[in-house]
């Protein structure tokens, strides 16, 4: 991701700032939203390229951890949260205000 030139010699630094999410909150959101079967179906439907690696993890929590680690720092983490907001809106709303880390 690079800076966008806004006028000659000037750049928009917001393109350089990546959203930082609280992975603990994402973990709680996913854990609450899914049982084991629903998580497997969700992964198959939306994150198939990552799904092959999930077979090595025997528990739902381990699969969730692997998903977060695989998506963190990529645009796919935003896609995950967008899908959660769309498919599990009541659960998502409980965590939405807590997702973005506050600068320290």
JOTA-V916986 format. One line per field, one symbol per residue. phi: phi as a letter, one per 40 degrees, with the letter a starting at -180 (. if undefined). psi: psi as a letter, one per 20 degrees, with the letter a starting at -180 (. if undefined). burial: b if it has 9 or more other C-alpha atoms within 8 Angstrom, else e. A space follows every 10 residues. Layout:
BEGIN
phi->???
psi->???
burial->???
END
This chain:
BEGIN
phi->.bccccadgb bccccccccb bcccccccdc cccbcdcccc cccccbbddc cdccccbcbc cccccccccc cdgbcccccd cccccccbcc cddcbdcbcc ccdc
psi->prqpphrpiq qoihhioppp qohhgggggg ghhqrgghgg ggggghlghi hhihhioiqg hhgggggghh hpjrihhggg hghghghlhh gghhigiigp qpq.
burial->eebebeeeee bbeebeeeee ebeebbbebb beebbeeebe ebbbeebbeb beebeebeeb ebbbbbbbee beeeeebeee eebbbeebbe bbbebeeebb eeee
END
